[in-house]
Amino acid sequence: MEGNNKRIRLLDILRGFAVLGTLGTNIWIFAHLGDLSYVFTYDHYVWWESFEDFIRIFVLFLVNGKFLGLLTIMFGVGLELKYQQSLRRGGAWPGIYIWISIILIMEGFLHFMLVMEYDILMSYGVTAIIVSFIVKGGDRIIARAMKIIGGLHAGFILLILIQGILFNISGAQISIGDMKEVVILYKDGTWIEQVQYRLMNFLTLRTEVIFLIPLNIFLFLLGVRLMRAGVFSPDENGKKQREKLFKLGLYIGVPLNLLIFIPGGIFDFPVRYLFAPLLSLGYLAVIAKIVERNKEFWLWNKLENVGKMSLSCYVLQNIASVIIFYGWGFDFGNKVDSITIIIIWFGLSSFQIIFANFWLHYFKFGPMETIRRSALKLITK
């Protein structure tokens, strides 16, 4: 591990991958004008007959929930770094970290209102406040919280799975409902009308992020424990830990996530909300191994900069997506096939890499990161 005053390169690279990877899921929602059924499989699902659906489901098998899980774990790692920094400086904990989390909630609300209803920042802000107090209790409290909260979340998802098997109805099918009005809004509505829709349906549209808080708490705490276990260290212990994660992802994560290909969408919820994080850990180990073997590869420095301004890139990719697909923008929604959607995803990812490296060539922090630091200074004066 690098010295206390230096950033850990691997962490920034992982954040970079995670941010770009989350767009691999969200891009399907944007491209289909807010229709959530396109990131699940209970509808539009004849992949063995349709090349379009096969490509979509295959990409979702690789990304849906996996990079979001990785990003959530990395937020937990960031929290642990802040906690250790506070201990070294002898400061109060959670102290100023509460204000950081409150600012994150406010940023998330603005992002939700002005850009997209599937914002994750508000949920992360609430989760961070809860986890900051759990971490203060020590390792035993962390382990106990993970067992209780993780067990409750897993039990709830398994109940949904059992219900789906018994009644042949997927959890996604029950919770999403008819998306026709949403599609019309994002195709023909103005930006102001879309903002009004998100504000008027705030609680309904925040259902998923509220539902995700227990999982987020578990993954934040997992990030804390991975950091304390030395998973990100270049030493032999770190390598052994990452090898365990690789096997977990390969031998357990991959088979469980392949259940997404079973017709009917019965495994939609378990794959996204229970099995995906197992593959997230596998991705973490694979990325770390590749970086370790090819340390001087040019792409790592580029992704490192994306990781350094991950908040800015997350918001930027969503702003760019709504402009490309929604009716008041370039109006590509529901007009492009699966291959084109993937090309746009890679194009936007390349744009973010270029933007992040250009910006950090001239500035020390990303634009959103700079605003947050300025707001924090004003609040804590």
Sequence and secondary structure as in RCSB ss.txt:
>XXXX:A:sequence
MEGNNKRIRLLDILRGFAVLGTLGTNIWIFAHLGDLSYVFTYDHYVWWESFEDFIRIFVLFLVNGKFLGLLTIMF
GVGLELKYQQSLRRGGAWPGIYIWISIILIMEGFLHFMLVMEYDILMSYGVTAIIVSFIVKGGDRIIARAMKIIG
GLHAGFILLILIQGILFNISGAQISIGDMKEVVILYKDGTWIEQVQYRLMNFLTLRTEVIFLIPLNIFLFLLGVR
LMRAGVFSPDENGKKQREKLFKLGLYIGVPLNLLIFIPGGIFDFPVRYLFAPLLSLGYLAVIAKIVERNKEFWLW
NKLENVGKMSLSCYVLQNIASVIIFYGWGFDFGNKVDSITIIIIWFGLSSFQIIFANFWLHYFKFGPMETIRRSA
LKLITK
>XXXX:A:secstr
   TTS  HHHHHHHHHHHHHHHHHHHHHHHTTT GGGGSSSSS  TTT HHHHHHHHHHHHHTTHHHHHHHHHH
HHHHHHHHHHHHHHT  SSTHHHHHHHHHHHHHHHHHHHT TT  HHHHHHHHHHHHHHHHT HHHHHHHHHHHH
HHHHHHHHHHHHHHHHHT  HHHHHH   HHHHHHHHHS HHHHHHHHHHTHHHHTHHHHHHHHHHHHHHHHHHH
HHHTTTT SSHHHHHHHHHHHHHIIIIIHHHHGGGGSTTSTTHHHIIIIIHHHHHHHHHHHHHHHHHHTTT HHH
HHHHHHHHTHHHHHHHHHHHHHHHHSTTTT  TTSS HHHHHHHHHHHHHHHHHHHHHHHHH SS HHHHHHHHH
HHHHT 
